[in-house]
């Protein structure tokens, strides 16, 4: 049966399963997971949970994308990363018993699966592969946090931060004759929140990159014409 926005499927029979994160569980574990999950479809820009909220359970992102952000007392927002299909959201809070440490918001129509905290912890105890995948994602989340701190804290210029971000965003892009093309579904404001800069700075630097024939961002289409120039700026 099709669900709203054309999104559908179940874990053990899903034809969109990847070989990573929770999608990599055995058929037995996936069937057990189906018994405790509560699937739902969310529209674009839906808030899944909010930083500081009591953690009721985890969300598995089955289809779509979501941005993970944190906000300071002064109201400044930093987007830590973009989550893709197969990732678990709210995992750290569920394991530690603390409130959600981030705010999660969908970036496009998305299908998510919710599992209550007690059900999830019992499931992880009973299925070794689920326990291993949980540990792997926590480790990856931790490594990503290190990378964000390193990128924001050690970059000597705003141009360097943005260059690194663009290179990371285009890592899986299509390369033709040295030109990299990919999709970057973020506004200038969201790129600023991701790189710890301002919207005005993003607009100015992207304009400079375009004039120098290094990068062009038109709508959601990102084209890197001079990757070596970006790499030099990112390494400076």
C-alpha positions in Angstrom: 0.0 0.0 0.0 1.3 3.4 -0.9 1.6 6.1 1.7 1.4 9.9 1.3 4.1 11.5 -0.9 4.7 8.2 -2.7 6.7 6.8 0.3 6.0 3.2 1.4 7.6 -0.1 2.5 8.4 -2.3 5.5 11.8 -3.1 7.0 12.1 -6.8 6.2 10.7 -6.4 2.7 12.0 -2.9 1.9 13.6 -2.7 -1.6 15.4 0.6 -0.6 17.5 -1.0 2.1 21.2 0.0 2.1 24.1 -2.1 3.3 24.8 0.4 6.1 23.4 1.4 9.5 20.2 -0.4 10.7 19.3 -1.5 7.2 22.1 -4.0 7.4 20.4 -6.1 10.1 19.6 -9.8 9.5 16.2 -10.8 8.2 15.4 -12.2 11.7 16.3 -9.0 13.4 14.3 -6.9 10.9 11.2 -9.0 11.4 11.5 -8.5 15.2 12.1 -4.8 14.6 8.9 -4.6 12.5 6.9 -5.8 15.6 7.9 -2.9 17.7 8.1 0.0 15.2 5.5 2.7 14.5 5.9 4.0 11.0 4.8 7.5 9.9 5.2 9.9 7.0 6.2 13.5 7.6 6.0 16.5 5.2 8.9 18.8 4.4 10.0 21.1 7.3 8.3 18.9 9.9 10.0 19.0 13.4 10.5 15.5 14.6 11.9 16.4 18.0 13.4 19.4 19.8 16.6 19.9 21.7 15.9 19.5 25.4 12.8 17.4 24.9 12.4 14.3 27.0 13.6 11.4 24.8 10.7 9.0 24.3 12.4 6.8 21.7 14.4 6.6 18.5 13.5 7.5 14.9 14.8 5.5 12.0 15.0 7.6 8.9 13.7 5.2 6.1 13.3 7.7 3.3 14.1 11.4 2.9 16.6 13.7 4.6 16.7 15.5 7.9 18.9 18.3 9.3 20.3 18.0 12.8 20.8 21.3 14.6 21.5 22.9 17.9 20.7 26.5 19.1 22.5 28.7 21.6 20.9 30.8 24.3 21.3 33.8 22.0 19.3 32.1 19.3 22.2 31.3 16.9 21.6 28.0 15.1 24.3 25.5 14.0 23.4 22.7 11.7 25.7 19.8 12.7 24.9 17.5 9.8 22.4 16.2 7.3 21.0 12.7 8.1 20.1 10.3 5.2 18.1 7.2 4.8 19.1 4.3 7.2 20.3 6.5 10.0 18.9 6.5 13.6 17.9 9.8 15.1 17.9 10.5 18.9 20.1 7.4 19.5 22.5 9.0 22.0 19.7 10.3 24.2 18.0 7.0 24.3 21.1 5.2 25.4 22.1 7.7 28.0 18.6 8.5 29.2 19.2 12.2 28.7 16.9 14.7 26.8 17.4 14.9 23.1 20.6 17.0 22.5 19.6 18.2 19.0 16.6 19.4 17.0 15.7 17.3 14.0 13.7 18.7 11.1 12.8 17.0 7.7 14.2 18.6 4.6 11.8 16.8 2.2 8.8 14.5 2.6 10.2 11.7 4.7 9.2 8.3 6.1 10.4 7.6 9.6 9.9 4.7 12.0 9.5 5.4 15.7 10.4 2.9 18.4 9.8 3.5 22.1 12.8 3.6 24.4 12.1 0.5 26.4 11.2 -1.5 23.4 14.4 -0.4 21.6 16.7 -1.2 24.5 15.1 -4.6 24.9 15.5 -5.3 21.2 19.2 -4.3 21.2 19.8 -6.7 24.1 18.2 -9.6 22.3 19.8 -9.1 18.9 23.6 -8.9 18.7 23.7 -7.4 15.2 21.4 -4.6 16.3 23.7 -3.9 19.3 26.7 -3.8 16.9 25.0 -1.4 14.5 24.0 0.8 17.4 27.5 1.0 18.6 28.8 1.7 15.0 26.4 4.6 14.5 27.2 6.2 17.9 30.9 6.0 16.9 30.2 7.6 13.5 28.1 10.3 15.1 31.0 11.0 17.5 33.6 11.0 14.7 31.4 13.4 12.7 31.2 15.7 15.8 35.0 15.7 15.9 35.1 16.6 12.2 32.7 19.5 12.7 34.7 20.9 15.6 37.9 20.5 13.6 36.4 22.2 10.6 34.9 25.2 12.4 37.7 25.6 14.9 40.8 25.2 12.8 39.8 26.9 9.6 41.6 30.2 9.3 39.0 31.9 7.1 35.3 31.8 6.2 36.3 30.9 2.6 38.2 27.9 4.0 35.1 26.7 6.0 32.9 27.0 3.0 35.4 25.4 0.6 35.5 22.3 3.0 31.8 22.2 3.2 31.3 22.3 -0.5 33.9 19.5 -1.0 32.2 17.4 1.6 28.8 18.0 0.0 30.0 17.0 -3.4 32.0 13.9 -2.3 29.5 11.6 -4.0 28.9 13.9 -6.9 29.0 13.1 -10.6 32.4 13.9 -12.2 32.6 14.7 -15.9 35.9 16.0 -17.4 37.0 17.2 -13.9 33.7 19.1 -13.2 31.8 17.8 -10.2 28.0 18.1 -10.1 25.7 17.3 -7.3 22.5 18.5 -5.5 22.7 20.7 -2.5 19.2 21.3 -1.1 20.2 24.0 1.4 19.5 27.8 1.4 22.2 30.3 2.0 20.9 30.7 5.5 21.2 27.0 6.1 24.7 26.8 4.7 25.6 29.6 7.1 24.2 27.6 10.0 26.2 24.6 8.8 29.5 26.5 8.5 29.2 28.8 11.5 29.1 32.0 9.4 26.4 34.5 8.3 24.1 34.4 5.3 25.7 37.6 4.0 29.1 35.9 4.1 27.8 32.9 2.3 26.3 35.0 -0.5 29.4 37.1 -0.9 31.8 34.1 -1.0 29.7 32.1 -3.3 29.5 35.1 -5.6 33.3 35.4 -5.5 33.7 31.7 -6.3 31.3 32.0 -9.3 33.2 35.0 -10.7 36.4 33.1 -10.4 34.8 30.1 -12.1 35.5 27.8 -9.1 31.9 27.0 -8.0 28.4 27.7 -9.1 25.3 27.1 -7.0 22.1 27.6 -8.9 19.1 26.6 -7.0 19.9 23.2 -5.6 22.4 22.4 -8.4 26.0 22.6 -7.2 28.8 22.6 -9.8 32.4 22.6 -8.8 34.5 23.7 -11.8 37.9 23.9 -10.1 38.2 21.3 -7.3 41.9 21.9 -6.8 41.3 25.6 -6.0 38.7 24.6 -3.4 41.0 22.0 -1.9 43.8 24.6 -1.5 41.4 27.0 0.2 40.1 24.3 2.5 43.6 23.2 3.5 44.8 26.8 4.2 
